[in-house]
Amino acid sequence: MELEKIISQIEEQKNLPNLNLSIKSKTEAFTHKLFYTLFDKQTPVKDNLMELGMDFEVLAKLVCWEPGSPCQDIWKDYLEMLPGILEKLNLDAQAIAKNDPAANSVEEVYLSYPGFYAIATYRLSHELYKFGLPLVPRLMTECAHSTTGTDINPGAKIGNSFFIDHATGVVIGETAVIKDNVKIYQGVTLGALTVNRTLRNVKRHPTIESNVTIYANATILGGETVIGENSVIGGNVWLTKSVPKNSMVSHTPQISIKNAAHK
C-alpha cells in the first residue's frame, strides 16, 4: 500500500477534533506540582501557586471546548479550598501512622505510602469534579491509579481520616460514599451491581458508614448497600446487601489439606 494512502486512511479516522493527548501529560505535571506545593518543605508555596494558576489556565482552555464554559474562573475558588484540603490530608496521614504498626513516622507515610498518595490525589481532584471541570479530575486520579494501582473515582464522597493500607487493587466507584475513620485494605472493591449507561445519574455504589474496617479482597456492590457503622468486613467477602451497625461479616472457605503419604 502506498504511504500516501496509509496516511489518508489514518487521518480520516482521526475524527475527534478535541482529542489532544497533551491534556494528559499537562494534567500529570499539574498534579505532581500541586502535590509538591502542599507537602514538600523545600518547595516555595507562593511561586508554585502562581505557576499552578498559569498551568490551570492552559488546561482549562484545552478541556473546556463547549461554548460559554466558565472553566477558567474556577481557579480562584479552588485556590481558597487548598488549605482545607490539606487539613483533611494531614488527618489521613495521621490516621495511617496511628493505625499501621509498620509506619515509623508520619513523614514515611507522606513519602512512601501509595494509599496516602491515592487519597491525596483523590481529594485534590474531587473539588475540581464538584465544579464540573471536564476531564482533568479523572486524569488526576488516573495519575494515582497508574502509580499505585488504586482507582478512586473523583466523584466519590470520602470523609475524614481515611486509611487505605497497601492500596494495590482498591477500586472505589463514582457514587460511593465513605464516612469518617474508615479503614480499607488491598484489593477491596466498592462497585456497582451492573454496568449500564442508563444508570449514569443514579447512585450505583455502596455507602460505608463511620468506623468501618474492610479487609483484603472484599467486594461490596450496589447503590442501596449500606455497611453500618463500627462494622468489620472480613477478607474475600462478597456483599450485595446492607448490614446493620456493629456487624462482623466473614467468609469461611472450605479448605482441604491432604497429608503426604507416610513412608
Sine and cosine of phi, psi and omega as CSV:
sin_phi,cos_phi,sin_psi,cos_psi,sin_omega,cos_omega
0.00,0.00,0.68,-0.73,-0.02,-1.00
-0.94,0.35,0.55,-0.84,-0.04,-1.00
-0.85,0.53,-0.66,0.75,-0.02,-1.00
-0.88,0.48,-0.59,0.81,0.00,-1.00
-0.94,0.33,-0.64,0.77,0.04,-1.00
-0.88,0.48,-0.72,0.69,0.01,-1.00
-0.86,0.51,-0.70,0.72,-0.01,-1.00
-0.88,0.48,-0.68,0.73,-0.02,-1.00
-0.91,0.41,-0.62,0.78,0.05,-1.00
-0.92,0.40,-0.73,0.69,-0.04,-1.00
-0.90,0.44,-0.55,0.83,0.03,-1.00
-0.89,0.45,-0.52,0.86,-0.06,-1.00
-1.00,-0.04,-0.14,0.99,0.10,-1.00
-1.00,0.06,0.95,0.31,-0.19,-0.98
-0.95,-0.30,0.32,0.95,0.07,-1.00
-0.94,-0.33,0.99,-0.12,-0.13,-0.99
-0.90,0.44,-0.38,0.92,-0.04,-1.00
-0.99,-0.14,0.08,1.00,0.01,-1.00
-0.99,0.13,1.00,-0.08,-0.05,-1.00
-0.90,-0.45,0.95,-0.32,-0.09,-1.00
-0.92,0.38,-0.25,0.97,0.06,-1.00
-0.92,0.38,-0.33,0.94,0.06,-1.00
-0.85,0.52,-0.66,0.76,-0.03,-1.00
-0.92,0.40,-0.76,0.65,-0.03,-1.00
-0.92,0.40,-0.60,0.80,0.02,-1.00
-0.93,0.36,-0.59,0.81,0.05,-1.00
-0.92,0.39,-0.66,0.75,0.04,-1.00
-0.87,0.50,-0.69,0.72,0.02,-1.00
-0.91,0.42,-0.66,0.75,0.03,-1.00
-0.87,0.48,-0.71,0.70,-0.02,-1.00
-0.90,0.44,-0.70,0.71,0.00,-1.00
-0.87,0.48,-0.72,0.69,-0.01,-1.00
-0.91,0.41,-0.62,0.78,0.02,-1.00
-0.89,0.45,-0.67,0.74,0.01,-1.00
-0.88,0.47,-0.73,0.69,0.02,-1.00
-0.89,0.46,-0.64,0.77,-0.02,-1.00
-0.88,0.48,-0.62,0.78,-0.07,-1.00
-0.99,0.14,-0.49,0.87,-0.18,-0.98
-0.88,-0.48,-0.54,0.84,-0.10,-1.00
-0.97,0.23,0.84,-0.54,-0.06,-1.00
-0.90,0.43,-0.47,0.88,-0.06,-1.00
-1.00,0.07,-0.16,0.99,-0.06,-1.00
-1.00,0.04,0.83,-0.56,0.01,-1.00
-0.94,0.34,0.87,-0.49,-0.08,-1.00
-0.91,0.42,-0.75,0.66,-0.08,-1.00
-0.86,0.51,-0.76,0.65,-0.03,-1.00
-0.89,0.46,-0.68,0.73,-0.04,-1.00
-0.93,0.36,-0.59,0.81,0.03,-1.00
-0.90,0.43,-0.59,0.81,0.06,-1.00
-0.91,0.41,-0.67,0.74,0.04,-1.00
-0.91,0.42,-0.65,0.76,0.01,-1.00
-0.89,0.46,-0.61,0.80,0.05,-1.00
-0.87,0.49,-0.67,0.74,0.03,-1.00
-0.93,0.35,-0.63,0.77,0.04,-1.00
-0.89,0.46,-0.64,0.76,-0.01,-1.00
-0.92,0.40,-0.62,0.79,0.02,-1.00
-0.87,0.50,-0.66,0.75,0.04,-1.00
-0.90,0.43,-0.71,0.70,0.00,-1.00
-0.88,0.47,-0.68,0.73,-0.03,-1.00
-0.87,0.50,-0.64,0.77,0.02,-1.00
-0.91,0.41,-0.53,0.85,-0.03,-1.00
-0.97,0.23,-0.58,0.82,-0.13,-0.99
-0.99,-0.16,-0.31,0.95,-0.04,-1.00
-0.99,-0.15,0.95,0.31,-0.06,-1.00
-1.00,0.01,-0.11,0.99,0.06,-1.00
-0.96,0.28,0.69,-0.72,-0.01,-1.00
-0.85,0.53,0.68,-0.73,0.07,-1.00
0.97,0.23,0.20,0.98,-0.02,-1.00
-0.95,0.32,0.72,-0.69,-0.05,-1.00
-1.00,-0.06,0.45,0.89,-0.17,-0.99
-0.83,0.56,-0.63,0.78,-0.09,-1.00
-0.92,0.38,-0.31,0.95,-0.01,-1.00
-0.99,0.13,-0.09,1.00,-0.08,-1.00
-0.95,0.31,-0.56,0.83,-0.22,-0.98
-0.82,0.57,-0.70,0.71,-0.06,-1.00
-0.87,0.49,-0.71,0.70,0.02,-1.00
-0.92,0.40,-0.64,0.77,0.02,-1.00
-0.90,0.44,-0.65,0.76,0.00,-1.00
-0.84,0.54,-0.66,0.75,0.00,-1.00
-0.92,0.40,-0.36,0.93,0.00,-1.00
-0.99,0.10,-0.31,0.95,-0.13,-0.99
-0.85,0.53,-0.68,0.73,0.04,-1.00
-0.85,0.52,-0.65,0.76,0.03,-1.00
-0.92,0.39,-0.63,0.77,0.06,-1.00
-0.89,0.46,-0.69,0.73,0.01,-1.00
-0.89,0.45,-0.63,0.78,0.04,-1.00
-0.87,0.49,-0.68,0.73,0.03,-1.00
-0.90,0.44,-0.65,0.76,-0.02,-1.00
-0.92,0.39,-0.58,0.82,0.06,-1.00
-0.91,0.42,-0.58,0.82,0.09,-1.00
-0.91,0.42,-0.64,0.77,0.05,-1.00
-0.87,0.49,-0.73,0.68,-0.02,-1.00
-0.88,0.47,-0.66,0.75,0.02,-1.00
-0.91,0.42,-0.60,0.80,0.03,-1.00
-0.91,0.42,-0.64,0.77,0.03,-1.00
-0.91,0.41,-0.73,0.68,-0.01,-1.00
-0.89,0.45,-0.57,0.82,-0.02,-1.00
-0.96,0.29,-0.59,0.81,-0.14,-0.99
-1.00,-0.09,-0.36,0.93,-0.06,-1.00
-0.98,-0.19,0.93,-0.36,-0.01,-1.00
-0.90,0.43,-0.27,0.96,0.01,-1.00
-0.99,0.14,-0.19,0.98,-0.01,-1.00
-0.99,0.17,0.86,-0.52,-0.03,-1.00
-1.00,0.01,-0.29,0.96,0.01,-1.00
-0.22,-0.97,0.30,-0.95,0.09,-1.00
-0.92,0.40,-0.57,0.82,0.03,-1.00
-0.86,0.52,-0.61,0.79,0.03,-1.00
-0.89,0.46,-0.59,0.81,0.03,-1.00
-0.89,0.46,-0.75,0.66,-0.01,-1.00
-0.88,0.47,-0.62,0.79,-0.15,-0.99
-1.00,0.07,-0.50,0.86,-0.21,-0.98
-0.78,-0.63,-0.13,0.99,-0.09,-1.00
-1.00,0.01,0.91,-0.42,0.01,-1.00
-0.89,0.46,-0.54,0.84,0.03,-1.00
-0.88,0.47,-0.65,0.76,0.02,-1.00
-0.92,0.39,-0.67,0.74,0.00,-1.00
-0.88,0.48,-0.64,0.77,0.02,-1.00
-0.91,0.41,-0.67,0.75,0.02,-1.00
-0.91,0.42,-0.69,0.73,-0.01,-1.00
-0.87,0.50,-0.72,0.69,-0.01,-1.00
-0.91,0.42,-0.63,0.77,0.07,-1.00
-0.86,0.51,-0.77,0.64,-0.07,-1.00
-0.89,0.45,-0.61,0.79,0.01,-1.00
-0.93,0.36,-0.53,0.85,0.00,-1.00
-0.99,0.10,-0.47,0.88,-0.11,-0.99
-0.87,0.49,-0.67,0.74,-0.02,-1.00
-0.92,0.39,-0.60,0.80,0.07,-1.00
-0.92,0.40,-0.59,0.80,0.07,-1.00
-0.87,0.49,-0.68,0.73,-0.01,-1.00
-0.91,0.42,-0.50,0.86,0.07,-1.00
-0.95,0.30,-0.27,0.96,-0.04,-1.00
1.00,0.05,0.28,0.96,0.03,-1.00
-0.91,0.42,0.83,-0.56,-0.02,-1.00
-0.94,0.33,0.51,-0.86,0.24,-0.97
0.90,0.44,-0.75,0.66,-0.16,-0.99
-0.85,0.52,-0.74,0.67,0.00,-1.00
-0.85,0.53,-0.67,0.75,-0.01,-1.00
-0.92,0.39,-0.64,0.77,0.03,-1.00
-0.92,0.39,-0.53,0.85,0.07,-1.00
-0.89,0.45,-0.75,0.67,0.00,-1.00
-0.94,0.35,-0.43,0.90,0.08,-1.00
-0.94,0.34,-0.44,0.90,0.13,-0.99
-0.86,0.52,-0.74,0.68,0.01,-1.00
-0.93,0.36,-0.61,0.79,0.01,-1.00
-0.86,0.51,-0.73,0.68,-0.04,-1.00
-0.94,0.35,-0.47,0.88,-0.03,-1.00
-1.00,0.08,-0.62,0.78,-0.16,-0.99
-0.93,-0.37,-0.28,0.96,-0.10,-1.00
0.98,0.19,0.19,0.98,0.01,-1.00
-0.95,-0.30,0.82,-0.57,-0.09,-1.00
-0.92,-0.39,0.99,-0.15,0.06,-1.00
-0.93,-0.36,0.90,-0.43,0.04,-1.00
-0.92,0.39,0.68,-0.74,-0.05,-1.00
-0.90,0.43,-0.25,0.97,0.02,-1.00
-0.99,0.15,-0.24,0.97,0.00,-1.00
-0.88,0.48,0.46,-0.89,0.03,-1.00
-0.93,-0.36,0.90,-0.44,-0.12,-0.99
-0.81,-0.58,0.77,-0.64,-0.03,-1.00
-0.98,0.19,-0.30,-0.95,-0.09,-1.00
-0.99,0.16,0.37,-0.93,0.13,-0.99
0.81,0.58,0.83,0.56,-0.01,-1.00
-1.00,0.00,0.66,-0.75,-0.08,-1.00
-0.75,-0.66,0.88,-0.47,0.16,-0.99
-0.92,-0.40,0.89,-0.46,-0.01,-1.00
-0.99,-0.12,0.69,-0.72,0.00,-1.00
0.93,0.37,-0.65,0.76,0.23,-0.97
0.97,0.23,-0.62,0.78,-0.15,-0.99
-0.81,0.58,0.78,-0.63,0.11,-0.99
1.00,0.10,0.08,1.00,0.03,-1.00
-0.97,0.24,0.71,-0.70,0.04,-1.00
-0.78,-0.63,0.83,-0.56,0.02,-1.00
-0.81,-0.59,0.90,-0.45,-0.13,-0.99
-0.97,0.23,0.18,-0.98,-0.16,-0.99
-0.86,0.51,-0.62,0.78,-0.10,-1.00
-0.97,-0.25,0.24,0.97,0.06,-1.00
-0.92,0.40,0.57,-0.82,0.09,-1.00
-0.83,-0.55,0.82,-0.58,0.00,-1.00
-0.82,-0.57,0.84,-0.54,-0.03,-1.00
-0.99,0.12,-0.35,-0.94,-0.14,-0.99
-0.99,0.16,0.47,-0.88,0.15,-0.99
0.85,0.52,0.67,0.74,0.03,-1.00
-0.99,-0.13,0.65,-0.76,0.03,-1.00
-0.88,-0.47,0.76,-0.65,-0.02,-1.00
-0.77,-0.63,0.65,-0.76,0.02,-1.00
-0.95,-0.32,0.06,-1.00,-0.15,-0.99
-0.86,0.51,0.55,-0.83,0.10,-1.00
0.98,0.17,0.06,1.00,-0.02,-1.00
-0.97,0.25,0.67,-0.74,0.08,-1.00
-0.86,-0.51,0.82,-0.57,0.17,-0.98
-0.94,-0.34,1.00,-0.05,-0.22,-0.98
-0.83,-0.56,-0.13,-0.99,0.01,-1.00
-0.99,-0.16,0.43,-0.90,0.04,-1.00
-0.95,0.32,-0.51,0.86,-0.01,-1.00
-0.49,-0.87,0.42,-0.91,0.05,-1.00
-0.96,-0.28,0.91,-0.41,-0.05,-1.00
-0.48,-0.88,0.80,-0.60,-0.08,-1.00
-0.88,0.48,-0.43,0.90,0.00,-1.00
-0.94,0.35,-0.23,0.97,-0.01,-1.00
-1.00,-0.05,0.24,0.97,-0.11,-0.99
-0.80,0.60,-0.69,0.73,-0.06,-1.00
-0.97,-0.23,0.39,0.92,-0.01,-1.00
-0.93,-0.38,0.58,-0.81,0.08,-1.00
-0.93,0.38,0.89,-0.45,-0.12,-0.99
-0.93,-0.38,-0.26,0.97,-0.15,-0.99
-0.89,-0.46,0.39,-0.92,-0.17,-0.99
-0.95,0.30,0.22,-0.98,0.12,-0.99
-0.94,-0.35,0.77,-0.64,0.01,-1.00
-0.92,-0.39,0.91,-0.41,-0.02,-1.00
-0.97,0.25,0.07,-1.00,-0.12,-0.99
-0.91,0.42,0.49,-0.87,0.12,-0.99
0.90,0.44,0.52,0.85,0.04,-1.00
-0.99,-0.11,0.61,-0.79,0.12,-0.99
-0.89,-0.45,0.77,-0.64,0.01,-1.00
-0.85,-0.53,0.89,-0.45,-0.10,-1.00
-1.00,0.06,0.10,-0.99,-0.24,-0.97
-0.82,0.58,0.69,-0.73,0.14,-0.99
0.92,0.39,0.27,0.96,0.12,-0.99
-0.96,0.29,0.57,-0.82,0.03,-1.00
-0.83,-0.55,0.84,-0.54,-0.01,-1.00
-0.82,-0.57,0.85,-0.52,-0.16,-0.99
-0.81,-0.58,0.53,-0.85,0.19,-0.98
0.95,-0.30,0.69,-0.72,-0.02,-1.00
-0.93,0.37,-0.39,0.92,0.01,-1.00
-1.00,-0.08,-0.03,1.00,-0.01,-1.00
-0.98,0.18,0.82,-0.57,0.00,-1.00
-0.82,-0.57,0.80,-0.60,0.08,-1.00
-0.99,-0.13,0.92,-0.40,-0.10,-1.00
-0.90,0.43,0.43,-0.90,-0.07,-1.00
-0.86,0.51,0.48,-0.88,0.03,-1.00
0.91,0.41,0.28,0.96,0.00,-1.00
-1.00,0.05,0.38,-0.93,0.08,-1.00
-0.84,-0.55,0.84,-0.54,0.03,-1.00
-0.96,-0.29,0.88,-0.48,-0.09,-1.00
-0.96,0.27,0.18,-0.98,0.00,-1.00
-0.89,0.45,0.61,-0.79,0.08,-1.00
0.93,0.38,0.20,0.98,0.05,-1.00
-0.95,0.32,0.60,-0.80,0.08,-1.00
-0.89,-0.46,0.90,-0.43,-0.07,-1.00
-0.82,-0.57,0.76,-0.65,0.12,-0.99
-0.79,-0.61,0.15,0.99,0.03,-1.00
-0.73,-0.68,0.39,-0.92,-0.03,-1.00
-0.94,0.35,0.41,-0.91,0.14,-0.99
-0.78,-0.62,0.58,-0.81,-0.04,-1.00
-0.95,0.30,0.20,-0.98,0.02,-1.00
-0.88,0.48,0.42,-0.91,0.03,-1.00
0.90,0.44,0.43,0.90,0.00,-1.00
-1.00,0.09,0.45,-0.89,0.17,-0.99
-0.84,-0.54,0.92,-0.40,-0.06,-1.00
-0.91,-0.42,0.79,-0.61,-0.05,-1.00
-0.69,-0.72,0.35,-0.94,0.06,-1.00
-0.90,-0.44,0.83,-0.55,-0.02,-1.00
-0.95,-0.31,0.97,-0.24,-0.01,-1.00
-0.97,0.24,0.42,-0.91,0.10,-0.99
-1.00,0.01,0.89,-0.45,-0.06,-1.00
-0.93,-0.38,0.80,-0.61,0.03,-1.00
-0.89,-0.45,0.85,-0.52,-0.02,-1.00
-0.91,-0.41,0.84,-0.54,0.00,-1.00
-0.98,-0.20,0.88,-0.48,-0.01,-1.00
-0.96,0.28,0.55,-0.84,0.05,-1.00
-0.91,0.41,0.57,-0.82,-0.01,-1.00
-0.89,0.45,0.67,-0.74,0.03,-1.00
-0.95,0.30,0.64,-0.77,0.04,-1.00
-1.00,0.08,0.00,0.00,0.00,0.00
